[in-house]
Amino acid sequence: MIRSVGLSRTGHLGSAPRRADPEDAQAVADLLIRSRRAAVGAIPAAVHPDSEVREWTRAVLIPEREVWLMEAAGNRPLAVLALDDDWVDQLYVDPAFTGRGLGSHLIEFAKSHRPAGLQLWTFATNTGAQRFYLRHGFTVAETTDGSRNEENAPDIRFVWTAPP
């Protein structure tokens, strides 16, 4: 069953995320590419060409991780969340739909599916993401110089633990 998000003019969400399947790979990859490009400046430019992102989405992301979509009518993904055990591996919102609660909806969904806790990385330059995660109860667990990521950019590991 495909559920669509009905975004009103005020940005109200109308349904739950849906699990991505192999047929979603192209649309998910396009969303990742579009979102990542729009964020350059706040995050480093992608180090992989679009073709590699598309192949990775098809061969690794969707089959090996829990990928959840928020969609518009017509099954167009507006936001994507990928969970890998307790890691938020990917969380991207279509640049045309940021600020409408899609990311918040997905992070709360992730918390409900991982009540023992979550962790994630974000770039140190991505202050918008840092504010977002802090607002959602995450705390800084670690900062690095970026020598362990492909972009070689300083990053921050955030964690969320459910309140007692």
N, C-alpha and C positions, 0 to 999 in steps of 0.2 A: 504494500500500500504506500503510495506517495502522498506525503503531507506537504502542503504549501503554507508558507508564511504569508499572512495577509498583513502587509504593512499599511497602516492608515497614514493619513497626512501627518499625524503626530508621532508616527513610528511605532505604533502598537504592534506587538507580535501576536500572531494568531495560531501558532501550532508548535509542536515539538520537533526537535531535530529528527532526521531520518538517516539511517545507516547507509553509507555509500556502497555501491556495488561496482563491478568491473565496467559496466556501461557508463559510469560517471567519470571515468578516468580523464577523458579529454576536457570536460567542463571543469573538473577539479584542478587540473594542471593549468588551464587558462586562468582560473581565479587566483591561484598561487602566483603565477607570473605577473598578472595585472596588479595584484596587491603589492607584491615585492617591488615592482618598478615604481609604483606610486609612493612608496615609503623611502626611496633612495634619498639620502640626506639625513634622515633619522636612523637609517640602517645602511650598511655598506651595500654596494651594488652586488647583484648575484654573481657568483663565480662559475656557474654552470650555464651553458647555452640552453635556450628554450627546449631544444630537442631532447637534451638530457633530463630536464625537469619533467617533460612529458613521459619519457620512458621510465624514469624513477617512480612517477606517480602510478603508472600502469603496472609495473613489475614489482614494486616494493611497497609503496605507501598504502594503496588500497588492499592488496592481499595480506599484508603483514601487520597492519595496524588497525585500530578501530577508528574509522573515519566517519564523521558525522557532518551532515549538511543542514543548513537552514536555506530554504528555497523560496523563490517567488513563484507565483502562478506560472505554469508552463515548465516547471522543474528546473528553472535556472538557479544554480547555486549562488547565494549571496554571501555566505560565510561557511568556513570549513574549520573543523576541529579534528585533530588526529591525536589519539591517545596511544601511548606505547607503555604498557604497565602503568606505573604511577607518573609517567612523564606526559606533559602537554607537549607533544612533538611539533605540532603546527596549530596556529590559531590565526586565521586571516579573514578579513572582511572585505568585500568588494569596496573599492574606494568610493564609489558613488553611493554607498549605503552605510558609511561609518557614522557613528553618533546616533544610531537609531536603536541601540540596545541588543543588536545581534551578538556582539562579542560577549556582553554581559550574560545574555541568555545561555550561550555555549559554555562559558566558564562555570556558571552555576550548574548546568547540566553535567559537566565534568566532575564537579564536586559531589554531586548526587550519585555518580557512578563510581567514584573513588573516595568513599567516605573516610578511608584511613589516611588520605593525604595525597597531595600532588606536588610536583616540582617542574620547573621549566627554566630555560635560558632566555635571556633577552640581551640585546646589545646595550652597552653602557650609554651609547649615544641616543638610544630610543627612550627619551624621557616620557613620552606619551604612554608607552607601554608600561613603563615603571609606575607611573601614576595609576594606570588602570589596575595593575596587579595589586598594588598597595591598597587601593580602594576596595578590592575584593578579598582582602584579608591575607594576602601573601606577605611574607617577610623575606628580607635579603638573607641568604645563607652563605653566599660565597661571591667574591669578585675575582676576575682573572685578567691577565694582560692580553688575552686573546690568542696566545700561542697554541692553544689546543683546538681552535676552530678553523675552518677552511678560509674564513675571511681575514684571519689574523687581527681581529678587532676585539678590544676589551669587552667582556660580557659579565653578566650578573646572573647567578642562579637564585631563583626565588622558590620558596616552599610555602605550602598551605597545609595546615593541620586543623582538622575539625575541632571546634571548641569542645571542652569536656562536657 
